[in-house]
Amino acid sequence: MFFRTATQPSDIRAISWPKSDILISGTIVSEVDAWKDRYGFRQDFVLETQKALLRPKAPSQPIRGLIKVTSRKRTLCQYGDCIFIAGTVHLPKGRRNPGGLDTRERLLRRGIQAFLSCGAKDRFKVVGNKGRPWVRFFIGMRAHFRKTLNRDFDARTAGILNALFFGERDGLDGPVQEAFARTGTLHLLAASGFNVGFVAAIVLIFLPPIFVSRRLAWAVALVGVWVYAFTVGWESPVMRAALMATVFIFSRLVGRRADALNALGFSAIVLLVLNPLDLFDLGFQLSFLAVCIIVIFAQPLLEKRTLLPHETETFFEKIRFYFKEIFWISVTCGALTLPLTVQSFYVVSPISPLANLVIIPATFLVYLIGAVYFPLSLFGGTVVAPVVALIKAIMGLTVHGLFLLERVPFSSIIVGKLHPALVCGLAGGFIYLFMERRIRRGFFRVAAVYLFAASIFIAQDLLRPATERFETTFLDVGQGDSAFIRFPNGRNLLVDGGNGQAGQWDVLPFLKSRGVRSLDCVILTHPEEDHFGGLAAIFGNLTVRSFIEGPERDVSYLYRSFEKQIPAECRRMCVSQGDRIEGFGTILEVLNPKVDALSKNPNDDSLVLKFTFGKDSFLLAGDVRRIPLVEPSLLRADVLKVPHHGGKVLNEREFFSTVSPRISVISVGERNRFGHPRQEIVDALESLEGHYLFRTDQSGAVRVVCDGKNLAAQGYAEQTFI
């Protein structure tokens, strides 16, 4: 041990972490995810910290808390390992973009307070293991099942099965995950109460023919439920369902009748005692709300026909009631959780009840066959082959059905974030429609629910009147660029989309939250991944009418792959210096590149765009590293998107003096490996008189609004106004 002992342990968030590498000791308390991405080998895990060496030759400092570690070092590790690891530590930030994720709150609810990045050449040493044997057993079991599925099935089917059985979506391919999301069946790809119910039902189906005692079957079902819960990980929805199942099964064993709401309350108290922050977790809220809805609203709609003493239910009556149960639970849960889900995901799926009628029976069938598959998989080969073929056939038909449902018009509708008054109205209206007993026909009740929801969403659209202002939002996409522009005539435009992750998790949620279903135009300044990578998510989810890029040139394989995702009906155009883009009610000029003077570096051939509205003008300079060869007066602008993330620009002081902006925005990633923005760029901008500088790594998204006379700007994360 080379750490010297200090006294009181410090909270991770209270420490002033240096920008240089530090050394931390601790114990791995999660499963280790290891894979290869485009940058090479990567391991992710959660570390329970013990001590930290913040500076060379300084005494070590005891610290307490959890850190999420990303390591590029090829030092294999596992749950329970005691390690020394070097790297840079940074604290997670809150919501960076309107409509985006709040990473800090999400991690803090899991107890994670910071990130640590360990490079391929940084120190990483395993010195022992003191993990709990039972946790190691369940992690090993999950890893074994995952490996078995990957061995016996193709990548797509294995990805779906891993998501269905264990809630792991990492292996899902994009089109399949999108199909589940658009049809409102994504809840089945997360370990939840549905899965726990399937496990209990399968145990009770298989055991009674073997064991005469029904009580023994219930006891084995209880064991099966908890084995499953610990195997998939103890997330709130699974633990809620396991605790409720425990109450119900225990009541059966002692000959008592359990009340669903009492069992729900008991499980809520237990989980909140263990982690009070779960109360603010959307998954926790939806899980408990869904059970309340089923008990209070769905069950009264599912009354069975009263049987005479000599009568029994026929097989077809049972099947009919099973599908009726799925339908009404889907309708009631989908509608009454909508006030929560629409404010978080900004999308509704009207086709969800119909999709659930297909997916839930297929999922239960796969679970049923899975109870045979997993034991037989130990033998492999021809023994398990027929079961594998059967599961493949079911999953193939299910996925095909999902793709067909996804293509149904209005299967998924972007509605944006609702006004608070409309959210209250939506909830109140649904409660009334489901509790009103004068509506006796199910068809009329469902029609009333759908018509009422449609009226709320139409009202929301009417509350978004066409603005008379020119509005630009420079999104925080890390080390990349993306800007959304809304014009006074109601049209819109997106310039760049950040990298792939940013497009999916930052740009697309922002657009959805604003109720944007289509884009009039997408402009790509130049074909580099930090500008075009996120556009794949945009083209996959929104209607894009036209796509504008610079002059044709040799491009990378990644860009060629991206081009294949641009729909054929999207009109494509190439522009260069001197062109004007019409139809937006403002002057939109292209100042770079010059078509007969292209550079070998794609950065220097970035599109430089100038928007003029009234007396105000905006200059978006892409990634150029030199002053565009145009009349200096054309470069004059009130708002400047600083080129190349604040990187080196030739004659930067001359360039900034020529532009003479009142507001500048640097789109840059925190602690990026390029050292952007360069200090001389920041100094040159701050030397301008009457100038204000925004940086997305500090202010988050930056919104700039003008009416042709006055100009106002706001930093989203820091709530900075000018």
C-alpha positions in Angstrom: 0.0 0.0 0.0 1.5 3.3 -1.0 -1.3 5.5 0.4 -0.7 7.3 3.7 -3.7 7.6 6.0 -5.6 10.8 6.6 -8.4 11.5 9.0 -12.0 12.3 8.2 -13.4 10.9 4.9 -14.6 13.6 2.4 -17.7 13.6 0.3 -16.8 13.3 -3.4 -18.8 16.4 -4.4 -17.0 18.5 -1.7 -13.5 17.9 -3.1 -11.9 20.4 -5.5 -10.7 17.9 -8.1 -7.6 18.9 -10.1 -7.7 18.9 -13.9 -4.6 16.6 -13.9 -4.6 12.8 -13.2 -5.3 11.7 -9.7 -5.0 8.2 -8.1 -8.0 6.5 -6.4 -8.3 3.3 -4.5 -11.7 1.5 -4.1 -13.8 -1.6 -4.7 -15.8 -2.4 -7.8 -19.5 -2.7 -6.7 -21.2 -3.3 -10.1 -20.9 -5.7 -13.0 -18.1 -4.7 -15.4 -19.2 -4.0 -19.0 -16.3 -4.5 -21.4 -16.5 -4.0 -25.2 -14.8 -2.4 -28.2 -16.0 0.9 -29.6 -14.5 3.0 -32.4 -11.8 4.3 -30.0 -10.7 0.8 -28.9 -11.1 -1.3 -25.7 -13.4 0.1 -23.0 -14.6 -1.0 -19.6 -17.4 0.7 -17.5 -18.1 0.0 -13.9 -19.0 1.7 -10.6 -16.3 2.1 -8.0 -16.9 2.6 -4.2 -14.1 4.9 -3.3 -11.8 4.6 -0.3 -8.8 7.0 -0.7 -7.6 9.5 -3.2 -4.1 10.9 -3.9 -4.9 14.3 -5.4 -1.3 15.6 -5.9 2.1 13.9 -6.0 3.9 13.5 -2.6 0.8 14.8 -0.8 -0.9 12.6 1.9 -3.8 10.5 0.6 -7.3 11.6 1.5 -10.0 9.3 2.6 -13.1 9.8 0.4 -16.5 8.2 0.4 -19.0 7.8 -2.4 -19.6 6.1 -5.8 -17.8 7.0 -9.0 -18.7 5.8 -12.6 -15.4 4.7 -14.2 -14.7 4.5 -17.9 -11.3 2.8 -18.5 -9.4 2.3 -21.7 -6.7 0.3 -19.9 -6.6 -3.4 -20.9 -6.6 -4.5 -17.3 -9.5 -7.0 -16.9 -11.4 -6.7 -13.7 -14.7 -8.0 -12.2 -17.2 -7.2 -9.5 -15.6 -7.1 -6.0 -12.1 -6.3 -7.2 -10.1 -3.9 -5.0 -8.2 -1.6 -7.4 -5.9 1.4 -7.7 -6.8 3.5 -10.7 -5.5 6.8 -12.1 -7.4 9.2 -14.3 -9.2 12.5 -14.4 -12.3 13.1 -12.3 -15.2 15.4 -13.2 -18.6 16.0 -11.6 -21.7 15.4 -13.7 -23.7 18.4 -14.8 -27.4 19.0 -14.8 -29.8 19.4 -17.7 -27.8 21.0 -20.5 -30.5 21.4 -23.2 -34.2 22.1 -23.1 -36.0 18.7 -23.2 -32.7 16.8 -22.6 -31.7 14.4 -19.8 -30.6 15.6 -16.4 -27.5 13.4 -16.0 -26.6 14.6 -12.6 -30.0 13.9 -11.0 -30.2 10.5 -12.7 -26.8 9.5 -11.4 -27.4 10.9 -7.9 -30.5 8.8 -7.5 -28.2 5.8 -8.0 -25.7 7.3 -5.5 -23.1 8.0 -8.2 -21.5 11.4 -7.6 -18.7 11.7 -10.2 -17.0 10.3 -13.4 -13.5 9.0 -13.7 -11.8 8.6 -17.1 -8.8 6.2 -17.2 -6.7 6.3 -20.4 -4.9 3.4 -22.0 -1.6 4.5 -20.5 -2.9 5.4 -17.0 -2.2 3.3 -14.0 -4.7 0.5 -13.2 -3.9 -2.3 -10.8 -6.1 -5.0 -9.2 -4.9 -5.9 -5.7 -7.5 -8.3 -4.4 -11.2 -9.1 -4.3 -13.7 -8.8 -1.5 -17.0 -9.0 -3.3 -20.1 -10.7 -1.8 -20.2 -14.3 -3.1 -24.0 -14.2 -3.6 -23.8 -11.1 -5.7 -20.9 -12.6 -7.7 -23.1 -15.7 -8.2 -26.0 -13.7 -9.7 -23.8 -11.6 -11.9 -22.1 -14.8 -13.2 -25.5 -16.3 -13.9 -26.6 -13.3 -15.9 -23.3 -13.3 -17.8 -23.7 -17.1 -18.5 -27.3 -16.6 -19.8 -26.2 -13.7 -22.0 -23.4 -15.7 -23.5 -25.7 -18.6 -24.1 -28.2 -16.4 -26.0 -25.4 -14.9 -28.1 -24.2 -18.4 -28.9 -27.5 -19.9 -30.1 -29.1 -16.9 -31.8 -28.3 -14.3 -34.5 -27.3 -10.8 -33.2 -30.8 -9.3 -33.7 -32.7 -12.1 -32.0 -30.1 -12.4 -29.2 -30.4 -8.6 -28.6 -34.2 -8.8 -28.3 -34.1 -11.8 -26.0 -31.5 -10.2 -23.7 -33.8 -7.2 -23.5 -36.9 -9.3 -22.8 -35.3 -11.6 -20.2 -32.9 -9.3 -18.5 -33.7 -5.7 -19.5 -30.4 -5.2 -21.3 -30.9 -3.1 -24.4 -27.3 -2.6 -25.4 -27.5 -5.4 -28.0 -30.6 -4.1 -29.7 -30.2 -2.8 -33.2 -31.6 0.6 -34.0 -34.6 -0.3 -36.2 -36.0 -2.8 -33.7 -35.6 -0.5 -30.7 -37.3 2.3 -32.7 -40.1 -0.1 -33.6 -40.8 -0.9 -30.0 -40.7 2.7 -29.0 -43.0 3.9 -31.8 -45.6 1.2 -31.0 -45.6 1.9 -27.3 -44.3 -1.5 -26.3 -40.8 -0.4 -25.2 -41.8 -1.2 -21.6 -41.5 -4.9 -22.3 -37.7 -4.4 -23.0 -37.1 -3.3 -19.4 -37.1 -5.7 -16.4 -40.4 -4.8 -14.7 -43.5 -6.2 -13.2 -44.5 -7.8 -16.4 -41.4 -10.0 -16.3 -41.8 -10.9 -12.7 -45.5 -11.9 -13.4 -44.4 -14.0 -16.3 -41.8 -15.9 -14.1 -44.4 -16.5 -11.4 -47.0 -17.7 -13.9 -44.5 -20.1 -15.6 -43.5 -21.7 -12.3 -47.2 -22.2 -11.4 -47.9 -23.6 -14.9 -45.1 -26.2 -14.8 -45.1 -27.3 -11.2 -48.7 -28.4 -10.3 -48.6 -31.4 -12.7 -45.4 -32.5 -10.9 -46.1 -31.5 -7.3 -49.5 -32.3 -5.8 -49.2 -29.6 -3.2 -50.3 -26.2 -4.5 -48.7 -24.6 -1.4 -45.3 -26.0 -2.5 -45.9 -24.6 -6.0 -46.5 -21.1 -4.5 -43.4 -21.4 -2.4 -41.2 -22.3 -5.4 -42.8 -19.4 -7.4 -41.7 -17.1 -4.6 -38.1 -18.4 -4.8 -38.2 -18.1 -8.6 -39.4 -14.5 -8.4 -36.5 -13.5 -6.1 -33.9 -15.4 -8.1 -35.1 -13.6 -11.2 -35.1 -10.2 -9.4 -31.5 -10.6 -8.2 -30.4 -12.0 -11.6 -31.6 -9.1 -13.6 -30.5 -6.5 -11.0 -32.5 -4.8 -8.3 -34.0 -1.9 -10.1 -37.2 -0.2 -8.7 -39.8 -1.8 -11.0 -38.4 -5.3 -10.4 -38.1 -4.9 -6.7 -41.6 -3.4 -6.5 -43.0 -6.4 -8.3 -41.0 -8.9 -6.3 -42.1 -7.3 -3.0 -45.8 -7.3 -4.1 -45.4 -10.9 -5.2 -44.0 -11.8 -1.8 -47.0 -10.3 0.0 -49.5 -12.1 -2.3 -47.7 -15.5 -2.2 -47.2 -15.3 1.6 -50.9 -14.5 2.0 -51.7 -17.6 -0.1 -49.4 -19.7 2.0 -51.1 -18.6 5.3 -54.6 -18.8 3.9 -55.3 -15.1 3.8 -56.4 -12.7 1.1 -54.0 -9.9 0.1 -55.1 -6.4 -0.9 -53.3 -5.1 -3.9 -53.1 -1.5 -2.8 -51.8 -2.5 0.7 -49.1 -4.7 -1.0 -48.2 -1.8 -3.2 -48.0 0.6 -0.3 -45.8 -1.9 1.6 -43.4 -2.3 -1.3 -43.2 1.5 -1.7 -42.3 2.1 1.9 -39.6 -0.6 1.7 -38.0 0.9 -1.4 -38.2 4.5 -0.2 -36.6 3.5 3.1 -33.7 1.9 1.1 -33.4 4.9 -1.2 -35.6 8.0 -0.6 -34.5 9.6 -3.9 -36.4 6.9 -5.8 -39.5 9.0 -5.2 -38.3 11.4 -7.9 -37.4 8.6 -10.4 -39.7 8.4 -13.4 -39.4 4.6 -13.5 -40.5 4.4 -9.9 -43.4 6.7 -10.4 -44.7 4.9 -13.5 -44.3 1.5 -11.9 -46.4 2.3 -8.9 -48.9 4.5 -10.8 -49.5 1.7 -13.3 -50.4 -0.8 -10.6 -52.8 1.8 -9.0 -54.4 2.3 -12.4 -54.9 -1.4 -12.9 -56.5 -1.9 -9.5 -58.7 1.2 -9.5 -59.6 1.7 -13.2 -58.9 -1.4 -15.2 -60.4 -4.1 -12.9 -63.9 -2.6 -12.8 -63.9 -2.8 -16.7 -62.9 -6.5 -16.6 -65.9 -8.0 -14.8 -66.4 -11.6 -15.9 -69.8 -13.2 -16.8 -71.4 -14.7 -13.7 -71.4 -18.5 -14.1 -74.2 -20.8 -12.9 -73.3 -23.5 -10.4 -73.0 -26.2 -13.1 -71.1 -24.0 -15.6 -67.4 -23.7 -16.3 -65.5 -21.3 -18.5 -64.7 -22.6 -22.0 -61.2 -22.4 -23.4 -62.3 -19.8 -25.9 -63.9 -17.7 -23.2 -60.6 -17.7 -21.3 -58.7 -16.7 -24.4 -61.2 -13.9 -25.1 -60.9 -12.6 -21.5 -57.1 -12.8 -21.7 -57.0 -10.5 -24.7 -59.7 -8.3 -23.2 -57.6 -7.9 -20.1 -54.5 -7.0 -22.1 -56.5 -4.4 -24.1 -58.1 -2.6 -21.2 -54.9 -2.6 -19.1 -53.0 -1.1 -22.1 -55.7 1.5 -22.6 -56.1 2.6 -19.0 -52.3 2.5 -18.2 -51.4 4.2 -21.4 -53.9 7.0 -21.0 -53.6 7.6 -17.3 -49.8 7.6 -17.3 -49.7 9.9 -20.3 -49.5 13.1 -18.3 -46.2 11.8 -17.0 -44.8 10.2 -20.1 -45.7 13.0 -22.5 -43.8 15.5 -20.4 -40.7 13.3 -20.4 -40.7 11.8 -23.9 -43.0 14.2 -25.8 -44.5 11.4 -27.9 -47.8 9.5 -27.9 -48.4 6.1 -29.5 -52.1 5.7 -30.3 -51.5 2.2 -31.7 -50.1 0.9 -28.3 -53.1 -1.1 -27.2 -53.3 -2.9 -30.5 -49.5 -3.5 -30.5 -49.7 -4.9 -26.9 -52.3 -7.4 -28.1 -49.6 -8.9 -30.3 -46.4 -8.4 -28.3 -47.5 -9.4 -24.8 -48.8 -12.9 -25.7 -45.7 -13.4 -27.9 -43.5 -12.4 -25.0 -45.3 -14.7 -22.6 -44.9 -17.6 -25.1 -41.2 -16.8 -25.4 -40.9 -16.9 -21.6 -42.7 -20.2 -21.5 -40.4 -21.7 -24.1 -37.4 -20.1 -22.3 -38.2 -22.2 -19.2 -37.4 -25.2 -21.4 -34.6 -23.6 -23.4 -32.3 -22.5 -20.5 -32.0 -26.0 -18.9 -31.6 -27.6 -22.3 -28.9 -25.0 -23.3 -26.6 -26.7 -20.9 -26.4 -29.6 -23.3 -26.3 -27.5 -26.5 -26.2 -29.0 -30.0 -29.1 -31.0 -31.4 -30.8 -31.2 -28.0 -31.7 -27.5 -27.9 -31.9 -26.9 -31.6 -35.7 -27.4 -32.0 -36.4 -25.0 -29.1 -34.0 -22.4 -30.6 -35.8 -22.8 -34.0 -39.2 -22.3 -32.3 -38.0 -19.1 -30.5 -36.5 -17.7 -33.7 -39.8 -18.3 -35.5 -41.8 -16.6 -32.8 -39.4 -13.6 -32.6 -39.2 -13.3 -36.4 -43.0 -13.1 -36.7 -43.2 -10.7 -33.7 -40.6 -8.3 -35.1 -42.3 -8.5 -38.6 -45.6 -7.6 -37.0 -44.0 -4.7 -35.1 -42.5 -3.3 -38.3 -46.0 -3.5 -40.0 -47.6 -1.7 -37.0 -44.9 0.9 -37.0 -45.8 1.8 -40.6 -49.5 2.5 -39.8 -50.2 6.2 -40.2 -50.1 8.1 -36.9 -48.7 5.1 -35.0 -46.4 7.5 -33.2 -47.0 11.3 -32.9 -44.7 14.0 -31.6 -46.8 16.3 -29.4 -44.1 18.3 -27.5 -44.1 19.4 -23.9 -47.6 20.3 -22.7 -48.6 23.5 -20.9 -49.2 22.7 -17.2 -52.9 23.6 -17.4 -53.3 21.1 -20.3 -51.5 18.4 -18.3 -54.0 18.8 -15.4 -56.9 18.8 -17.9 -55.6 15.7 -19.5 -55.3 13.8 -16.2 -58.7 15.0 -15.0 -60.5 14.2 -18.2 -59.1 10.7 -18.4 -60.1 10.0 -14.8 -63.6 11.1 -15.5 -63.9 9.1 -18.7 -62.8 5.9 -17.0 -64.9 6.3 -13.9 -68.1 7.4 -15.7 -70.3 4.3 -15.5 -72.9 5.7 -17.9 -70.6 4.9 -20.7 -71.4 1.2 -21.0 -70.0 0.3 -24.4 -66.3 -0.2 -24.4 -66.0 1.1 -28.0 -67.6 4.5 -27.0 -65.3 4.8 -23.9 -62.2 4.2 -26.0 -63.4 6.6 -28.7 -64.1 9.2 -26.1 -60.6 8.8 -24.6 -58.9 9.1 -28.0 -61.0 12.1 -29.0 -60.4 13.9 -25.7 -56.6 13.3 -26.0 -56.6 14.6 -29.6 -58.4 17.8 -28.5 -55.8 18.4 -25.8 -52.9 18.0 -28.3 -54.6 20.2 -30.9 -55.0 22.9 -28.2 -51.3 22.6 -27.4 -50.5 23.2 -31.1 -52.8 26.3 -31.1 -50.9 27.6 -28.0 -47.7 27.6 -30.1 -48.5 30.5 -32.4 -46.1 31.6 -35.2 -43.6 33.9 -33.6 -42.6 37.2 -35.1 -39.1 36.8 -33.9 -36.0 35.2 -35.3 -34.8 32.5 -32.8 -31.6 30.5 -32.7 -30.7 27.8 -30.2 -27.1 26.7 -30.1 -27.3 23.3 -28.5 -24.8 21.8 -26.1 -23.7 18.7 -28.0 -20.3 18.3 -26.4 -17.4 18.5 -28.8 -19.5 19.2 -31.9 -22.0 21.6 -33.5 -25.7 21.9 -33.7 -28.0 24.9 -34.0 -31.8 25.1 -34.4 -33.3 28.1 -36.1 -36.9 29.1 -36.1 -37.9 31.9 -38.5 -40.7 34.5 -38.2 -42.7 32.9 -41.0 -43.0 29.6 -39.0 -40.4 27.7 -41.0 -37.4 26.0 -39.3 -33.9 24.9 -40.0 -31.2 22.7 -38.3 -27.5 23.4 -38.9 -25.5 20.3 -38.1 -26.5 17.5 -35.6 -23.5 16.9 -33.4 -22.1 13.4 -33.1 -24.2 10.2 -33.0 -24.8 10.1 -29.2 -25.6 13.9 -29.2 -28.1 13.5 -32.0 -30.0 10.8 -30.1 -29.9 12.2 -26.6 -29.6 16.0 -27.0 -30.8 17.3 -30.4 -33.7 14.9 -31.0 -35.2 15.3 -27.5 -34.9 19.1 -27.8 -36.8 19.1 -31.1 -39.5 16.7 -29.8 -40.0 18.9 -26.7 -40.7 21.9 -29.0 -43.2 19.8 -30.9 -41.1 19.7 -34.1 -42.4 16.9 -36.3 -40.7 18.0 -39.5 -37.8 20.2 -40.5 -38.0 22.4 -43.6 -34.2 22.1 -44.1 -31.1 20.5 -42.6 -27.8 22.1 -43.5 -24.5 20.2 -43.0 -21.5 22.6 -42.8 -19.0 19.9 -43.6 -18.7 16.1 -43.6 -17.1 15.4 -40.2 -18.6 13.0 -37.6 -19.0 15.7 -34.9 -21.3 17.5 -37.3 -23.2 14.8 -39.3 -23.2 11.9 -36.8 -26.3 13.0 -35.0 -28.2 13.7 -38.2 -28.9 9.9 -38.6 -31.3 10.1 -35.6 -33.0 13.2 -37.1 -33.6 11.6 -40.4 -34.8 8.4 -38.7 -37.4 10.2 -36.5 -38.5 13.4 -38.3 -39.6 14.4 -41.8 -36.8 16.4 -43.5 -37.9 18.2 -46.6 -34.5 19.3 -47.9 -30.8 18.7 -47.2 -28.1 21.2 -48.0 -24.4 20.6 -48.0 -21.2 22.0 -49.5 -19.5 21.2 -52.8 -18.9 17.5 -53.5 -15.6 16.1 -52.3 -14.0 12.9 -51.2 -15.7 11.8 -48.0 -15.1 9.1 -45.3 -16.8 5.7 -45.2 -18.8 6.9 -42.2 -20.3 9.7 -44.2 -21.1 7.3 -47.1 -23.0 5.2 -44.5 -24.8 8.2 -43.2 -25.9 9.2 -46.8 -27.7 5.9 -47.1 -30.1 7.0 -44.3 -31.2 10.1 -46.2 -34.7 9.3 -47.6 -35.1 9.4 -51.4 -37.9 12.0 -51.1 -35.6 14.5 -49.3 -34.4 17.1 -51.8 -30.6 17.4 -51.8 -28.7 20.5 -52.8 -25.0 21.6 -52.9 -24.2 25.3 -52.3 -21.1 27.4 -52.3 -19.9 31.0 -51.9 -22.3 33.5 -53.5 -25.4 31.3 -53.2 -28.6 32.4 -51.4 -31.0 30.0 -49.7 -34.6 31.2 -50.3 -37.9 30.6 -48.7 -37.3 31.4 -45.0 -38.4 35.1 -45.0 -34.9 36.3 -44.1 -31.7 36.8 -46.1 -29.6 33.6 -45.9 -26.2 33.9 -47.7 -23.4 31.4 -48.2 -20.0 33.0 -47.7 -17.8 29.9 -47.9 -16.4 27.8 -49.6 -15.3 29.1 -52.9 -16.1 26.3 -55.4 -12.9 26.9 -57.5 -10.6 27.1 -54.5 -11.3 24.1 -52.4 -8.9 23.0 -49.7 -7.5 19.6 -48.8 -8.8 20.0 -45.3 -12.7 19.7 -45.0 -12.7 22.2 -42.1 -11.5 25.0 -44.3 -14.3 24.2 -46.8 -17.0 24.4 -44.2 -20.2 26.3 -45.1 -20.1 29.7 -43.6 -23.7 31.0 -43.3 -25.0 34.5 -42.7 -28.6 35.1 -41.6 -29.9 38.7 -41.7 -33.2 39.7 -40.0 -34.0 43.4 -39.8 -30.9 45.1 -38.3 -29.6 42.0 -36.7 -27.4 39.4 -38.4 -26.0 35.9 -37.4 -22.7 34.4 -38.7 -22.3 30.6 -38.4 -18.7 30.0 -39.2 -18.6 26.1 -39.2 -15.0 24.9 -38.6 -13.1 27.2 -40.9 -9.5 28.0 -39.8 -9.0 31.0 -42.1 -11.0 34.2 -42.9 -13.4 33.5 -45.8 -12.4 35.4 -49.0 -15.3 37.8 -49.2 -15.9 41.5 -48.7 -15.2 42.4 -45.1 -18.6 44.1 -44.8 -20.2 40.7 -45.5 -18.6 39.2 -42.4 -20.0 41.9 -40.1 -22.5 40.2 -37.7 -24.2 40.8 -34.3 -24.0 37.1 -33.3 -21.0 34.8 -34.1 -20.9 31.1 -33.8 -17.1 30.9 -33.3 -15.4 28.6 -35.8 -13.9 25.2 -35.0 -15.0 25.0 -31.3 -12.7 27.9 -30.4 -9.7 26.2 -32.1 -6.8 27.9 -34.0 -7.9 30.5 -36.5 -5.4 32.4 -38.7 -5.3 36.1 -37.8 -8.0 35.6 -35.2 -7.9 39.2 -33.9 -8.4 40.5 -37.4 -11.2 38.1 -38.1 -13.1 38.9 -34.8 -12.5 42.6 -35.3 -14.0 42.4 -38.8 -17.0 40.5 -37.6 -17.3 42.8 -34.5 -20.0 40.6 -32.8 -22.0 41.7 -29.8 -22.5 38.0 -28.8 -20.3 35.0 -29.5 -21.0 31.4 -28.9 -18.3 28.7 -28.7 -19.8 25.2 -29.1 -17.3 23.0 -27.2 -17.1 19.9 -25.1 -16.0 20.0 -21.4 -12.4 18.8 -20.9 -12.1 17.8 -24.6 -8.8 16.2 -25.7 -8.1 19.0 -28.2 -7.7 21.7 -25.6 -10.5 23.8 -27.1 -11.2 26.7 -26.7 -7.7 28.0 -27.1 -6.8 30.8 -24.7 -5.8 33.2 -27.4 -9.2 32.8 -29.0 -11.0 33.5 -25.7 -8.6 36.5 -25.1 -9.3 37.9 -28.6 -13.0 37.7 -28.1 -13.0 39.2 -24.6 -11.0 42.1 -25.8 -13.9 43.2 -28.1 -15.8 46.2 -26.7 -19.4 45.6 -25.7 -19.1 41.9 -26.3 -20.4 38.9 -24.4 -19.0 35.4 -24.8 -21.1 32.2 -24.2 -19.5 28.7 -24.0 -21.8 25.6 -24.2 -19.5 23.7 -21.9 -20.3 26.3 -19.2 -23.7 27.7 -20.1 -25.3 24.7 -21.8 -27.6 25.5 -24.7 -27.6 29.2 -25.7 -30.8 30.8 -27.0 -30.6 34.0 -29.0 -33.7 35.9 -29.9 -34.2 39.0 -32.0 -37.1 41.0 -33.4 -35.1 42.9 -36.1 -34.3 45.7 -33.6 -33.4 44.2 -30.2 -31.3 41.2 -29.4 -31.5 39.0 -26.3 -29.5 35.9 -25.3 -29.9 33.2 -22.5 -27.6 30.4 -21.3 -29.8 27.5 -20.4 -27.7 25.7 -17.7 -26.5 28.8 -15.9 -29.7 30.9 -16.6 -27.5 33.7 -17.9 -29.4 36.6 -19.5 -28.1 39.5 -21.5 
